[in-house]
Amino acid sequence: MQVGIAGVPFDTVMKKTKSIEDSWLPSWNEVFEFPLSVPELALLRIEVHEYDMSEKDDFGGQTCLPVWELRSGIRAIPLHSRKGDKYNNVKLLMRFEFI
């Protein structure tokens, strides 16, 4: 999974989680911090891929959320196709903290 910020050039960054093989219920348990100079223009970007040992990674879903709309706590984040169609039964459980 890739998690990052799209925004002003100083804030823009992408980070990658460790790969998890063959799991229907993956749990990354990783923490990412994103100091922001202009949070009003920042978007949280998330992209999920299925990891295959023998083949190219397959796209699993994506989402993009305005940081100013996020609230502290645990949230179920829906994923979308490359075309923007929402997957009905696919969500990421994520915890957000703002300092």
C-alpha positions in Angstrom: 0.0 0.0 0.0 1.2 3.5 -0.7 0.1 6.4 1.5 1.0 10.0 0.9 0.1 13.6 0.5 -0.7 15.6 -2.6 -0.5 19.3 -2.2 1.9 22.1 -2.4 5.4 20.9 -3.5 6.8 21.1 0.0 4.1 18.8 1.4 3.9 16.3 -1.5 5.3 12.9 -0.5 4.4 9.2 -0.9 5.4 6.4 1.5 5.1 2.6 1.1 4.0 0.0 3.7 5.6 -3.4 4.0 4.1 -6.0 1.7 1.7 -8.6 3.1 1.4 -11.9 1.2 -1.7 -14.0 0.7 -4.1 -12.5 3.2 -7.8 -11.7 2.8 -7.6 -9.5 5.9 -4.2 -7.7 5.8 -3.2 -5.7 8.8 -0.3 -3.3 8.2 -0.1 -1.7 11.7 2.2 1.0 10.5 2.3 4.7 11.4 3.0 7.5 9.0 3.5 11.2 9.9 3.0 14.0 7.5 4.0 17.5 8.7 2.1 20.0 6.5 2.9 23.6 5.6 -0.5 24.2 3.9 -3.0 21.6 5.2 -5.9 23.4 3.5 -4.5 22.3 0.1 -3.4 18.8 1.2 -5.0 15.6 0.0 -4.4 12.2 1.7 -3.7 9.7 -1.1 -4.0 5.9 -0.5 -3.4 3.3 -3.2 -3.6 -0.5 -2.5 -2.0 -3.2 -4.6 -2.1 -7.0 -4.4 1.4 -8.3 -4.1 2.3 -11.3 -6.3 5.6 -13.1 -6.0 5.7 -14.2 -9.6 3.8 -11.5 -11.4 3.4 -7.7 -11.5 1.4 -6.2 -8.6 -2.3 -5.9 -9.3 -4.2 -2.6 -8.5 -6.6 -3.1 -5.6 -8.1 0.3 -5.0 -7.5 3.9 -4.2 -8.9 6.9 -2.5 -8.1 10.6 -2.1 -9.4 12.6 0.9 -9.0 16.3 1.7 -7.0 16.5 4.9 -9.1 19.3 6.3 -12.2 17.0 6.3 -10.5 14.2 8.3 -11.2 13.9 12.0 -9.2 12.2 14.8 -10.2 8.6 15.6 -10.8 5.4 13.8 -12.4 5.7 10.3 -13.5 3.2 7.7 -12.1 4.6 4.4 -13.8 3.4 1.2 -11.7 2.4 -1.8 -12.4 3.2 -5.5 -11.5 1.8 -8.9 -9.1 3.6 -11.2 -12.2 5.1 -12.9 -13.5 6.4 -9.5 -16.2 3.8 -9.0 -16.7 3.1 -5.3 -16.2 -0.5 -4.2 -19.2 -1.4 -2.2 -17.7 -3.8 0.3 -14.1 -2.8 0.5 -12.8 -0.4 3.2 -9.6 0.3 5.0 -9.8 0.8 8.8 -7.5 3.6 9.6 -6.7 5.7 12.7 -6.0 9.4 12.4 -4.3 11.7 15.0 -3.7 15.4 14.5 -1.2 17.3 16.6 
